[in-house]
């Protein structure tokens, strides 16, 4: 990889633990998430084992696959391990409070609502990782 300032990148990555500034969110948040009740946590890593790290490519095993993936050995790669910032956990807790650990009948209103909430958490986690990368 090209030469880079590790201290500068470390500072920028550590800032991702904090929530994004409101002005930054307004400028970068997709409109579909503008009114989301969990929007203020978007663009941040979260706790637990979540992290963002820069990785340098040291060895290319399959040059053809490497090229197809659009990777460049001169560039650092960002790996983000983060999720829905508590949204998914809140959905699960609400479900357990209502239904214990019992399943739901397929196609029932409760099952469809749970799947819709689950899909929302997945979309939220996906956009969260994209916003982390943008920050």
N, C-alpha and C positions, 0 to 999 in steps of 0.2 A: 504494500500500500504506500501511497505517497506519504510524505512527512506530515504529521499533524501534531497539534498541541494537546497532549493528554490531559493536562490540568484544566484547560478550557472545556474540553468535552466532559470531563468528570463533573465540573460545576453545572454544566447544562443538564446533564443526566440527573444529578441530584435534585435539581429544581423541579423535576417531574413528579416528585413525591407530593408537592404542594398542588393545590387546585390552581387552575389557570385563572388569570385575571379576567374579570367580566368583559372588559373591552376586547381582549383577545378572543374570547368565546363568541362575542357578537360578530366579530369580523370573520371567524373561521368555522363556526358551527353550521352544519347543513340545516336548511330550513325545517326539515322533518323533525329535528331534535330541538328546535328553538324553544318550544314550550314544554319539553319533557320534564317531569317532576324531579328527575335526577340529573339534570343538565349541568349543574355546577360542579359535578365530579368528573365530567368528561375532560379528557386530555391529561389525566393524572394517573399515576401508577397504582396507588393503593398500598395496602399493607400485606402482611403475611410473607409469602415467598415470591411476591410479584417483583419484577425488576425490568430494567432496560439496560442493555449493554451493547457496546460497539465491538464488532468482531473483525479481525483481519484474516483474510484468506492466506493460509500458509502452503497448502498443497491442493492441487486439482487432480482428482482421481479420474474423472470422466470428462474430458475436454469438450466433447460434443454436447453432453447434457449441461455442462457449465455454460456454454455459449447459448444454448436454447433457453436457459433460465434468464439470460440477459445480464449475467453477473460480470463484473470487471474486477480483476485482481488488484487493480490500482485504487479501488474504492473500499472504504470500510462498510460493513453491513451492520444494520441496527436490528437487534433481536429484542422484541418486546414480549414479556410474559405478564399479561394483565387481563382482567376480565371486566365484568359489568359493574364493578365498584360497589357491590352490596345489593344491587338490584335483584340479581338472581337469587341471592340468599334470602332476601325479603319475600320473594315469590314462594320459595320453598317453605319458609317458616309459616306464611299465611296458609299454604296448602296443608301442612301438617297440623296446624291449629284447627282447621276445619274438618279434615278427613283422616287424621292420624297418619298411619303409614299404609293405609288401604289404597288400592288402585281405584280408578274411576271407570265407569262404564264407557266403552268406546262410543264416540259420537254424542255423548251427553253434553248438556250445556256447560257443566262444570269442567269436563275434559277439554272441550273446545276453548273455554276461557283460559285454562291452564296452558294449553299449547300456544295460544296467542300471546300470553304473558311471557312464556319461555322464548318464543320467537323474538319478542321485543327485547328481552335481555341479551339474546345472541346478537341482534343488530346493534344494540347499545355497546356491547363489548367490542364488536368489529370497528365501529366508528371511534370508540375510545382509543384503540390501538393506532388507528390512522391519525388521530389528533395528537397522540403522544409523539408519533414520528414527525409530524409537522412542527411541533414545538421544538 
